[in-house]
Amino acid sequence: PGSQVHAAMEAGARMVILDARAASDWATTHIRGAAPFPFYSVDELASHLPNDDTWIIAYCACPHAASGHVVDELRSRGFTHTAILDEGIPWWIQQHYPIEAGPLPEAPSPAPTQTH
């Protein structure tokens, strides 16, 4: 559940959070520290992810259409520590959990983050 993801972030857990929505949606608002990872770009971006014991959590707004596709594709590529943020970003925002906005990064690099 989203509350567990938030608690892990607050505790500084090592994880990758992927925003599976269109990149323009990510630029408008996203979970703090989330990498843009549009559901239609899995082939291009999967090689930038750690394939170890780092948890990779995908979310969208639908709540599972885009994030479910991303997680299914990652699992088919051997990523075992994957999960979906079931509630999606609308719920995250309603909880007043940390969000941010900003321009897209120049190169894909969804590296593990440790939040503060």
Long-range contacts (C-beta under 8 A, 24 or more apart in sequence): 1-86, 1-87, 2-85, 2-86, 2-87, 2-91, 2-92, 2-95, 2-97, 3-95, 5-57, 5-85, 6-92, 6-95, 6-97, 8-55, 9-33, 9-98, 9-115, 10-115, 12-114, 12-115, 12-116, 13-55, 13-114, 13-115, 14-54, 14-55, 14-112, 14-113, 14-114, 15-54, 15-55, 15-56, 15-57, 15-112, 15-113, 16-49, 16-50, 16-54, 16-55, 16-56, 16-57, 16-110, 16-111, 16-112, 16-113, 17-57, 17-58, 17-59, 17-85, 17-113, 18-56, 18-57, 18-58, 18-59, 18-67, 18-70, 18-110, 19-58, 19-59, 19-60, 19-89, 20-58, 20-59, 20-60, 20-66, 20-67, 20-69, 20-70, 21-60, 21-61, 21-66, 21-89, 23-104, 25-61, 26-104, 27-101, 27-102, 27-103, 27-104, 28-101, 29-89, 29-93, 29-99, 29-100, 29-101, 30-89, 30-99, 30-100, 30-101, 31-59, 31-85, 31-89, 31-92, 31-97, 31-98, 31-99, 32-98, 32-99, 32-100, 32-115, 33-113, 33-115, 34-59, 35-105, 35-108, 35-109, 35-110, 35-111, 36-104, 36-105, 36-108, 37-70, 37-108, 37-110, 38-66, 39-65, 39-66, 39-67, 39-69, 39-70, 41-108, 42-69, 42-70, 42-73, 42-74, 44-108, 45-108, 45-110, 46-73, 46-74, 46-77, 46-79, 48-108, 48-109, 48-110, 48-111, 49-74, 49-79, 49-110, 50-111, 50-112, 51-77, 51-78, 51-79, 52-81, 53-81, 54-81, 54-112, 55-81, 55-82, 55-83, 56-81, 56-82, 56-83, 57-82, 57-83, 57-84, 57-85, 58-82, 58-83, 58-84, 58-85, 59-84, 59-85, 59-88, 59-89, 59-92, 60-88, 60-89, 61-88, 61-89, 61-90, 62-88, 63-87, 63-88, 63-91
